[in-house]
Amino acid sequence: MIRVVVIDDSAFMRKAISTMLAKDPEIQVVGTAHNGNEGIERIRELDPDVVTLDIEMPVMDGLTALRRIMMEMPRPVIMVSSLTTEGAEATLKAMELGAVDFISKELSKVSLDIIKIEADLQKKVKAVAKRKLRHRIPFRPVPRTAESHLRERIAAIGGRPVRDIVAIGVSTGGPPAVQKVLSSLPVDFPAAVLIAQHMPPAFTGPFAKRLDNVCAISVKEAEDGEPLKPGTVYIAPGGKHLKIAQRGTKLDVVVSPDPAGALYKPSVNVLISSVAETLGRRALGVILTGMGNDGLEGIRELKARGGRVLAQNDATCVVYGMPKAIVDAGLADGILGIDEMGPAIISSLYEN
């Protein structure tokens, strides 16, 4: 049985989250609290496996409580966030401090989507409970000395890269993993990077800006029709798909709501299938931490067309779902810890 403590200053939210979780026979809500201070006492008293934590609360806010939890009694924490720019920035800060995922306040309300919402919340709690925070990725830039070392590595390899596009798929636990990888890439990285991170629309812009502020390589939210440039990272906008199209001799970014029926928007499968179809062996696919198997079919297509594939290893994933699907299917050319992923990406650009 997975034991959960729900911390939220809204009585409605405490009840809504508790009710949704209680419908799963594997989950038990063992306690609730209406502010961070009371929440810390409940965690100390009840020792839950997972905590859901609101950000804006009286007495002690969620970010302060999260710092205390991670210092004194670390465990998986899922933030409850508003779908606003301010909510996104606070949630990304929470993930920097050690939170593993988030749910939205809006999506927690009773609606026609309540069954899907319940299922998503239950799946997230069960997925993160298994990990026991055995590996937490520090959400910090790689030191400049390490970046210089990677630039020297590119120079030492020499010659022209055989791959010039990197497509990355990631979900639960993604923001710190993505930052870890991107902050290890030098400013003159010789490929364009496209990323499909499962996130709502209000989050991907602040996510891109946050990454751009701490990485040497340029990071932006992708815009439809812009040309792909080496040394630039394009983050798929939440609620839309990221693809590429060849127009004459140049490659352009495509941001589109189609296919409308995809399970995720942005979809890793849609991104990597587009890259596979357009570039084939010129592309590198990378699958990082996340639930489920989004990306499996796209990676299968990429491999069939001569592309190369890297997957994050079990030990460093928050949730070993998406990379596991790739590994179990025998599609990974390399299985690496998150600290090794940046250097492996650089090497893979030059390997046949």
N, C-alpha and C positions, 0 to 999 in steps of 0.2 A: 504493500500500500504506500503510495506517495503522499506525504504529509505536506500541506501547504498553509502558509500564513498570508492573509490578504490585508494589506495596509493601504487605506484610502480615507480621506476626510469626508467623502460623500457616502452617506448611508445607502443611497441607491446603488452606487458602484460596488460597495462591499457586498451588498445582497446579490447584485447581478453576477459578479464574478464568482462568488461562492456557489450560487445556484447552478451556473454553467459547469463548474468543476465537479460539483457533487453528483452530476448526472453520469459521470464516468466511474464505473465500479473500482477502478484502480487508483482513484484520487480521493483523498479526504482533506477537507478544510478543517484544520485543527484549531484555528484561532483567527481573529481579526483585530485590527487596531485603527484608530482614526487620526494618528499623527506619527511622525518618525520616532519620537521618544518612546511612545507606548509600543510602537512596532518593535523596537530593539529589545524592550523588556519581554515581549511575546516570543521573539526568536530565541532569546536566552533561556526562557522558561520551557518552550515547547520543542526546540531543536528541529524545525521543519526541514524537509528536503529541498523545497522551493519556496521563494517569496515573490508575491506580486506587490509592486511598490508604486504608489502615485508620486508625482514630482512636486506638485504644488500643494502643500499642507501647512497648517498652523503649527506653532510650537517648535517643530523641527521639520524642515522640508525634506523631500525625497533624496536630493543629491547629498545633503549632509548625512542623512541616515545611511545612504549607500556607502559613503566613505567609512562610516563606523562599522557597518556590517562587514565590509571587505577587510578591514584591519583586525577586527576582533573575532569574527566567526564567519569566515567566507563560505558562501554557498551560492547556487544559481539564483539570480534575481531577474525577474521580468518586469520591465517598467510599464506603467500605464500612462500613455502619452496623448496629448491633444494633437490633431492633425493640422498644425499651424507651423509657420516658420519658427516661432519662438519654441513651440513644443518640439520641433525637430532638432533644434540646436541643443536644447536641454537633454533630449534623449541621446543624441550623439555624445554629449559630455558624459552622460551616465554610462554609456558603453566604454568610454575611455576609462572610467573609474572601475569597471568590472562587470556591469550588467551584461547579460548574455543575449537578451532579446527584448521586444516590446510588443504591446498590444495597444490599439487605439481606444480612447474614451468613446469616441463616436460609434465605433463598431461594437462596443460592449452593450449598447442600448438595445432594447427589444425592437426588432424590426423583422421584415420579411426574410432577412438573411440570417436569422438567429441560429438556425441549425448549422450553417456553415461556420458562423462565428464560434459557436460552441466547440465544434470539431477542431477548428484551428487552435483555439486556446488550450483545449485538452491535449492536442498533439504536441504543442510547444512545451507544456509542463512536463509531459512524459519524456520528451526527447532530452530536455536539459537536465532532468532529474537523474538520468543515467550517467551523466558525465562527472558529477561530483566536483566540478571545478578542478580537475586534476592538472589542467594546463590553462593558464590565463595569459593571453598575449598582451604585453605592455603596449598601450596605445601611444607610442612615442616614435619620433623620427629616428632613422638609423643615423649614427654619428657621421659627420662629414668625412672622417678618415675612412670609414667603410665605403662610403660613396666613391671616394677617390680610388679606393682599391678596385671597385667594380669598373670604373672608367679605365683604369690600367689594364684590367682583364680584357675589356673590349679591344683595346689597342694591341694587346699581346696576341689575341686570336688572329687579328689581321684579316684582310680580304673583305669582300662584300658579304653581308648576311644572305643566307638562302631563304630566310623567312623575314617578312617585314610587317606582319600583322599578328598581334597577340589578342586573343579573345578569352575573357575571364568570366566564369559563372560562379555565383556565390549567393548564399542566403543566410540562415541563422548563424550569428557570430561573425558576420562578414566585415563590418566596418573596421575593427582593429586588425583583422587579417589582411584586408585590402591595403590599409595604411602601411602595415609592416612590409608588404611586397613593394608598393609604389615608392615608399621613401628610400628603398635600397637602389632605385634606378637612377642613373646619372642624367643630368640635363640634356646630354647629347645622345640619349638612348636612340638606337637607329630604327625603331619600329613604332607604329601607332598601336595604341592599346584601347580595346573596347571592353566595357564592363557591364554585365547585366547583374545587378544586385537587387534582390527582391525587396522593394521599398515602396511606400505610398508616394503619390505625387509631391506632397509638400516636403518630403525628406531629401530627395535626390539633389536638388539645387544646393541646400546647405551642406550636404555631404561632399559634393564636388568642391565647394569653396573651402571647406575645412581641409580637405586633402591638398588643394592647391597651395594653401598657406604653409604646409609643413613638408612638402615634397619638392625636390629639385626639378623634377619633370612637371610639365604643365598639365593641369587637370581641369576639366570643364564638363558641364552638363551638355550632352550632345544636342545639336540643332539640325533639323532636317535640311538637307541640301548642302551643308558645308563640306569642303574638301578634307579628306583624311591627310594628316600630316604626321611624319615621324616625330617622336619625342613629345607627343601629345596623348593624353588619356581622355577618352570620351565615356562619360557615365550615362547609361540609358535613363531617360526621364521616367519617373514612376508613372504607372498607368498607360505606358506606351511601349512599343517594341523598338529595339535598335537593330538595324540591318545595314548592309553596305551594298552599293551598286557601282558597277564599272560603267563609266560614261566616256567613251573614247579612250584616251590614255590615262585618265585619272579616276581615282576612287572617291566616291562621295558617301557621306553619312545619310542614312534614311531613318527617319523617326516616324513611326506610323502606328495607328491603332489596330492595324490588321496583322495577323489573323485575330479577329475579335473573339473567337472561341478558345483561345489559349488559356490554360489553367492559371498561368502567372503572367503579369504585365509589370515589368518586362520579363520575357521568357528567355532562359538560357538556351533552350533548344532552338528558338527562332534565331537568336544571334549567331550561334555557332553553325547552324545549317546554312545561313546566309553567307557566312565567311567561307565555309567549305565549298559551297556551290560557286562562289565568285573566284576564290583564290586557291583552293585545294592545298597543294604541298607548300605553298608560300605562307601557310598559317600555322600558328601554335595555339592549341586550346589548353586552358588551365581551369581546373575545377577545384574550388576551395570549399570550406566548411558550409554545411547546409542540410536541411531535412529533405527527404524524398529523393527523387532521381531526375529532376529537371536538368537537362544537359546531356543525358545518356544518348538519346537518338541523334542529337546534333554531333556529338563526339564520334559516334559510330560512322556517321557520314563523312566527317572530317578525316578519320583514319582511312576510310575506303578511298579517299581522294589523295592520300599521301601526306596528310598533315601529321604533326607531332602533338603528343598529349602529355600533360603533367597533372598529377593529382596530389592534393594535400594528404598527409598520412593521418592515421587514426589518432595517434597520441597527441597531435596538436590541434585537432578539430574541436570546436564546441559541440557540434553534432556531426558525426561521421555517417552521413546519409548520401549526399550527392557524390562525394569522392568515392565512397564505397561501391556505388553502382558502377562507376567507371572501372575501378580495380577488379571487382568481381566479374565484369564482362571481359576482362583481359585486354582492355584498350589503353591502359596507361603505359607510356614509355618510361616514366619516372614517377616514383612515389616518395614525396619529400616532406620534411617538417617545414613549418612556415618560415623559420629562419634561413633555410636553404633555398627557398623558392625564388628569390630575386636572382642570385647567381645562376641558378638552373635555367631560368628564363633567358638570361643573356647567352649562356652556352648553347641553348637550344636554337637560337636564331642562326647559329653558324654550323650546326650539325646536320648532316644529310640523313 
